[in-house]
Amino acid sequence: WLVLIVVLFSKALTLVYLLMNEDMLVDRQYSHGVGLVLRAYWAADEENRAKIADAATLTRVVGGGVPEGEQHWPYSEIYERQMQ
């Protein structure tokens, strides 16, 4: 019984943690997806880069041209590294 109670308590704590940090988890998944798209973009040839950019609505800009609203701290550095 003790093992069952400990396991259920652990599951409940995990669920509470996930519910409290939902925004952070979604943000991490979003940044991971962006990273995968960017890797595919740079690995593709010119024709496929255009297709990927159209599908993902990517716009190439220089480092200083990124709009202020697109700076997602703390992930903005990750985006910049992946775009270089």
Legacy VTK file of the C-alpha trace (Angstrom):
# vtk DataFile Version 3.0
C-alpha trace
ASCII
DATASET POLYDATA
POINTS 84 float
0.000 0.000 0.000
2.791 2.379 0.822
4.316 2.004 -2.649
0.959 2.653 -4.289
0.402 5.789 -2.203
3.895 7.094 -2.989
3.441 6.474 -6.730
0.037 8.168 -6.794
1.369 11.128 -4.796
4.276 11.439 -7.234
1.887 11.381 -10.202
-0.285 14.039 -8.565
2.731 16.286 -7.956
3.844 15.837 -11.557
0.377 16.778 -12.807
0.307 19.895 -10.610
3.769 20.890 -11.857
2.723 20.475 -15.492
-0.450 22.489 -14.995
1.427 25.302 -13.256
4.130 25.462 -15.945
1.993 24.942 -19.041
3.157 28.163 -20.705
6.804 27.248 -20.256
6.255 23.774 -21.708
4.377 25.138 -24.722
7.123 27.725 -25.260
9.802 25.020 -25.169
7.880 22.891 -27.661
7.464 25.924 -29.904
11.177 26.756 -29.796
12.050 23.106 -30.495
9.725 23.118 -33.507
11.254 26.357 -34.759
14.707 24.841 -34.394
13.698 21.802 -36.454
12.207 23.975 -39.196
15.339 26.122 -39.347
17.615 23.095 -39.563
15.508 21.703 -42.395
15.561 25.106 -44.109
19.345 25.441 -44.064
19.888 21.785 -45.008
17.642 22.081 -48.083
18.607 23.217 -51.560
17.426 26.613 -52.860
14.189 25.308 -54.391
13.159 23.445 -51.256
14.204 26.367 -49.051
11.624 28.504 -50.818
8.958 25.832 -50.249
9.852 25.492 -46.562
9.887 29.275 -46.128
6.437 29.564 -47.732
4.991 26.721 -45.663
6.439 28.014 -42.386
6.024 31.721 -43.242
9.739 32.323 -42.670
11.200 35.709 -43.492
14.967 36.183 -43.626
16.198 39.279 -41.797
19.565 40.423 -40.503
20.195 40.352 -36.741
19.185 43.978 -36.203
16.058 43.613 -38.345
14.179 41.310 -35.986
11.118 43.154 -34.628
11.189 43.779 -30.875
8.018 41.716 -30.412
9.807 38.665 -31.786
12.410 38.629 -29.021
11.247 35.703 -26.857
13.430 35.743 -23.785
15.189 33.433 -22.971
14.831 31.753 -26.348
15.801 34.707 -28.552
19.464 33.690 -28.357
18.545 30.171 -29.478
16.747 31.564 -32.542
19.686 33.783 -33.401
22.185 30.923 -33.114
20.007 28.678 -35.271
19.607 31.336 -37.936
23.359 31.985 -38.258
LINES 1 85
84 0 1 2 3 4 5 6 7 8 9 10 11 12 13 14 15 16 17 18 19 20 21 22 23 24 25 26 27 28 29 30 31 32 33 34 35 36 37 38 39 40 41 42 43 44 45 46 47 48 49 50 51 52 53 54 55 56 57 58 59 60 61 62 63 64 65 66 67 68 69 70 71 72 73 74 75 76 77 78 79 80 81 82 83
